[in-house]
Amino acid sequence: MEKIHPLLDPEKQEQARRYEKEKRLLGLWGLFLSLGVLLVFYYSGLSSGLANLFSDKPVIYAFFIYVFVFQAILFIFGFPLNFYSGYIHEHRWHFSNHTKRSWLWEQMKSYCVGFVIFLILLGMFFWILERYPQQWWWIAGIAMAFVSAILATLFPVLILPIFNKYTPVENKELTETLDRILSEGGLKSSGFFVEDMSRQTKKENAFLAGLGRTRRVVLGDNLIANMTVPEIVSIIAHEVGHYKHRHIWKHIVLGTLQQLVVFFCLNLIMKAVFPSFLSSTRANLSLFPFFAILMGALSGFLFGPLSNALSRRFESQADRYALRSIPKTDVFKTALAGLANRNLSNAYPSRWMKLLYYSHPPIGERLRMAEKTTSV
């Protein structure tokens, strides 16, 4: 491991490496568990049985029952690991502020929101399969682009308020400075809001959410409590950099191209392995567990490392924009180092860990880049 930056706490970095290792292992266990549940769901005959319910009625009845049972089984079998990972493990590392009751309530809300979104997306997907069996792969890929744009627009006003409260930022100095940073980037915000993250966690976050009129600056209350105004501004300047470089739209375009390739490969594989694929909606529904497994495998193995590499490039561009936008670059470094120390972010992961998991450059790299930019 390279020499630790002086702003980083060596003891916290040692803890961060252990915390990251444990979280990655829990993630792998979750992946294997989901794979096992999907395989059992298919090979037990449950998938086929649910898909062929109410054979004398329109398939939509079977579709609703299928989606409900499918989501419920994933939730029930995944619950013990989710409880350990999201509640017990986070409490052991002194991050979680949840009580058991508040954590369970949030899980129920997540399940309900996920069920509604999953039902709509899967319904649209199966309609495309039924209506355009030969061209489905490119029609579904393009449809996903529109869905991504819609979700990005509605997310801050429809989804986020289900889980947290958002109140206007009252610090006039902060709002005026943030407004200036946004204006310099050619952006307008519908408001500056504080998110009550401290109800759930001690971790810190800030972001720009939404598109067009729904765009808003969101600051976690933990972050406001632990950072100075210039440090907060440097973090938001980074987010403005994403908009200035049109990274959201680039992600949507690149994600669409990725989805087209994945769907094209899926079309070839499913037709070769399962002759009944595309023969009827009930047959497609029965095969859905295998479709989900193959889609996850193709997306992960074909595009996972590439997507991460592109995302890290975008993040570096946003960092450089932030460093050009703020009067004192030291505050950007202290903000990053503070986040790494308090959130236990591993600043110097191994090369393979970075390639496989990191959508952002490790904070050690970002600090080194900030040092070089400052010295130029």
N, C-alpha and C positions, 0 to 999 in steps of 0.2 A: 504493500500500500504506500502511496506517495505521502509526502510530508503534509501534515494537517495544517490548514490555513489558521493563522493566529486568532481569527475571530470565532473559530469553532472550538467547542469544548471537547477535549480528548475523551473524557469519561462519558459524555453524552454520545459521542460517536461509537464508542464500544457498545453502549446500550443499544444504539440505533442498528448496529449490525446484528445483534441478537434478536431484536424486535423484528427486523425485516426477515430474518431467517425463519422465525416462527410463523410469521404471517404468510410467507411463501409456502411453507409446508401445509398450513391450514388450507390455503387456496388449492393446492394439489389434491389434498384429501377431498375437498369439495368437488373438484373436477372428476375424480374417480367415482365418487358417490353418484353424481349426476349421470355419468356414463352407465354405471351399473343399474340405476333405476330405469333409464331409458331402454336398456337391453331387456330387463325383466318385463317391463311394460309391453314390449313387443312380443317376446318369445313366450310369455305366459298366455298369449291370446287375448289379453285384455284390450289391447289397441284395436284388434279386429272386431272383437265383440262390441265395443262401444261404437265403432264406426258403422256397424250394421244394425244398430238399434232402430226401432220404428221403421222397418223396411217398407211398410205400407204407407208411410207419410213422407213429406218432403225432408230432404237430408239436413235441413237447417236444425231440426229438432235434435238429431243425433250429434250435430256439430256442437251445439251448446252444451249438451251433456258431456261430450268428449273433452272439450276445453276445460270445463269445470273440474272434472275428475282428474285430468292430466295435471292441472295446476295444483290441485289439492294434494295429490300424491307427492309431487316434487316438494311442496311446502312441508308436508308432514315428515317425510324421510330426511329432508335437509334440516329440519328444525334443531335437532340436538347439536349438530356441528355449528349451525348458525348461532345458537345460543352460546356455545363455548367461545366461538371466534368473536362475536359481536358484543357479548356481555361479560363473560368470565375473564377472557383473555385481556380485553380492554381495561377492565377493572384492575387486573393484576399489574398492568403497566401504568395504572393511575391516570388513564385518559378518560374513561367513561364517567359521566355524571348521571347516567340513567339509574333509576330504580328498576326492579324487575317489572313492575306494573307499567312504567312509562316505556320501557324497551318493548314489552309485549304489544302495547298499544301502537307503537310505531311500526312493528312488524305487521300487524293487522292492516294498518293503513297502506303499507307497501304492497301487501298481497292484493288488496282490493284495487289499488291503482294499476298494479301490474296486470291483474286479471282483465280489467277493462281495456287497457292498451293492447295486450296480447290478443284478446278476443277480436278487436277491430282489425289489427294488422293481419292476423291469421285468416280472418274472414275475407279480407281483401285479397290475400294471397291465393286462397283456394278458389275464389271467384275467378281470378285470372287464369288459374290452371284449368278450370272448367270451360271458360269462355274462349281461351286462346291456347289450346294444348300444344300446338307446334311452335308458337312464338312466345310462350310464357316467360322464358328466361330473360329476354331483353325488355319485355313490357314490365315485368316485376322489378327489374333492376332500375328502370327509369321511374317507376312509381315510388320506389324507395327514396329517390332524390327529393321528390315532392313532399313525402312524409317527413323526411329529415328537416326540410326547411320549415314546414308547418310546426313540428315539434320544437324546433329551436326558437320560433317566434312565440309560441304559447307557453313554453316551459316556465318562464318566470312569473306569469300571471295566473296560470291555472294549476300547475303541478307543485311548485315550490311552496305556495301558501298552505298547502295541505299538511305540510310537515313542520313548518316554522312560521313564526310571526315576523313581519317586516314593518319596521317603523322608520320614519324619516330621520336622517342624520341631523342632529341639532347643533353640532359644532360648526359655526359659521365660517371660521377660518378654514376648516377642512373642506366644506362644500364649495367655497369660493375657489380654493386651490384646485380641487378636482375638476370643477367646471372649466377652469382655464386649461388644464391638461387635456380635457376632452375637446375643447374648442380648437386648440392647436392641432389636434389630430383630425379635425374636420367632423367631429361627432357631436351629437346632441343626446342627452339622456332624459328619460322620463322621470328621473329622480335618483336620489342617493338614499339607500336604505341600510338599516342595521338588521342583521339576522341574529336571532337569539340562539346561536350555536351552543352557548354555555349550558343550556338545558340538557344537551346530549353529550357534549365532549369538551375536553380542555384543548383540543387541537384548534388551529387557527386557519382561516381561509378568507379570501376576497376574490371577487370575480365580476366581470361584466356579463350580463345575461340578456338574451333576447335579441330581436332584430327589429329595425325600424322603430315604430312607436312604442314597442314593448321593451326597448333597450333600457337597462337600469344598472347602476353601480350597486353592488351588494358587498357589505363589509360585515364579517363575523364580529360579534361583540367581544370575543376573546382577543381578536386581532387589534381592535380599537384600544382595548385595555393595555396591551403589551407593546404597542408601537407608537412612535412619535408621528406627528402629522407628516413630516417630510418622508418618513419611511413608508407610511401608508400610500402617499402620493406616488412614490417610486414603484410600488406594487401595481397600482392602477395604471401607471404609465406603461408598464409591461402589457397589461390587458389591452390598452389602447393600441399598442403595437400590433396586436393580432388583428384588430379591425383595420388598421392602416394598411397592413399587408394583405388584407382580404383572406385571412387564413380560414375563417369559417366557411366561406364559399369554396375555397380550395379543398377543404376537407370534404365538403359535400360532393364536389366534382370527382375527387379522387376516390371517395367512398363509393360513388356510383359506378365508376369504372371497375373497382374491385368487386363490387357486387355482381356486375355483369359477367365477369370472368368466373366467379364462384358459381353463379347460377348456370352458366354455360357448361361448366365441368359437371355440375350436379345433374343436369339434364342428360348428359352422355352416360354417366355412371348409373343413375337410377334406371334408365332404359335398358342398359346392358345387364344389370343385376336383377331387376324386378320387372318382368314383362307386363305385370298388371299396372305399372305406373302410368298415369294419364288415361287409364281406361274408364275411370269414373271418379266422382268426388269421394265416394265411400272407400274406394281402393287407395286413393291418395291419402285420405285421412288415416287409414290403417297403417300406411307406410311412414307416417309422419315421424315417429321416433328415429328411424334410420335416416330420414332426411335431415333431422336436426343434428344428429351425430356427424354426418358427412359434411354438413355446412360448417359446423364448428371446427372440424378438423381441417377443412380446406382453407377457411378464413385464417385459422391460427398458423398453420404450417406454410401456406403459400404467401400470406401477406402480413402476418404478425410482426416479424422483425423489420420488414420494409416499412410498414405503417409507423412503427416506433421511430425508425430512423428519420422519416419525413417529419414526424411530429417534433422530434428533437431539433431538427433544422428550423422549423417554424418558431419554436420556443427561443432559439438563439437569436433569430431575427427580432423577435419581440423584446428580448433583453437589450439588444443593441439600440433599438428604438428608444427604450426607457432611459438608457444611459445618455443618449443625446438630448432627451427632453427635460431632464431634471437639472437644476443648477449645481447640485453637489452629488457626485457619484458615490461618495462614501456611504450615504444613507441607503443606497441600493444594496451595498455589500452587508451593512449591518442588519438590514431587513431580511435578506436571504439567510444569513448566519443565525439570526434569531429564530427564524422559522425552523431551520435544521435542528437547532438545539432544543427547542420546545416541542416540536412535533416528532422528534427522533427520526429524522430523515438521514439515511445513509449517504454521506457526501462522497464516498469513494467506493462504490460497488465494484465487483469483479467485472471483467469485460463481458463475460457471457451473461451475467445478470443484467447488465445494462442493455445488451442487444435484445434479450428476450422480454424484459419487463418494463424498461424505462421509456415512457413517452416524453419525459422532460430530461434535459441534460442533468446529470448529478450535480448537486449544489457545489461540490468541489470544483467542477469544470466551470460552472457559472461564475464563481468567485474569481477563478484564475482569468477568465475572459474579461471580467470587470476590471481586474488589476491591469491587464494589458491595454484595455481601452482608456483607462485613466492615465496611463503613462505615455500614451501617444500624444 
